[in-house]
């Protein structure tokens, strides 16, 4: 197949690129490199099945030749990033998704939207199943991401219903793994890199908010399966292994063997109090469930950040 991945140089987009390249498909990765990085896809640059286009998908997208799939992965995805890039985040979710859907329609391609557990906002239902409509503050600091993704879901379904585009919608829960930027601001890279430097781990609030973390390979496997199943409604992909942020900080200190203390910082506005995916639908529709235990995934990720820190020290 010939597949366009918007956000193809990002954390998750580049892992999806790896997976599809390893299956022998042709991949066109498109990225404006605002939060993605060329280093994530450098290893494909000389492969004739691979093409990189430096482009911001919020502007009209032009791709020559046939396309079988448009995979829409482009967006800032860390709360710190979308606080710094609020308008770009709204534009890529709205205009970028519109352009990607228009391209899929013009090419007769299928379309996959990477949506997010943030569509559930600060959820009042626990765990979150796909039929829950969410509790989002539209004008809060996270609203730029949450509402853009909610709009992107609405637009995808409108293209499905109106134009018959074969759409897939994956709602991604907290995901970690290699290539998630050191300074991305999300809790996994932040805590691991603080722990590796024996600096204080910055727990927001009292750390009793919960999250459920999945390793990136599990996510990619779930998305790949969804491409093969003609199912057009949203599917949660996440690991239901829920813990508090304080427990997570203690786990990272233990796994890194760090001497870091824990420091408490103010809780950001609208920070969801709980988050845990109900994956009943993914199990029944895709035959999918996460396979990588959190300790194993974190150990691989810690190794990767150790190498990044060693490399950075070598260059400084
Ligand atoms: N968090 C934290 N310390 C940090 C970064 C994040 O305690 O240095 C908390 C944050 O308040 C949230 C959770 O960890 O409750 C997960 O945050 P992240 O930014 O990874 O993404 P979110 O799940 O909120 O989208």
Boltz pocket constraint, residues with backbone or C-beta under 6 A from the ligand:
constraints:
  - pocket:
      binder: B
      contacts: [[A, 77], [A, 78], [A, 79], [A, 80], [A, 174], [A, 185], [A, 186], [A, 187], [A, 188], [A, 190], [A, 191], [A, 202], [A, 203], [A, 204], [A, 205], [A, 209], [A, 210], [A, 211], [A, 245], [A, 267], [A, 268], [A, 271], [A, 272]]
      max_distance: 6.0
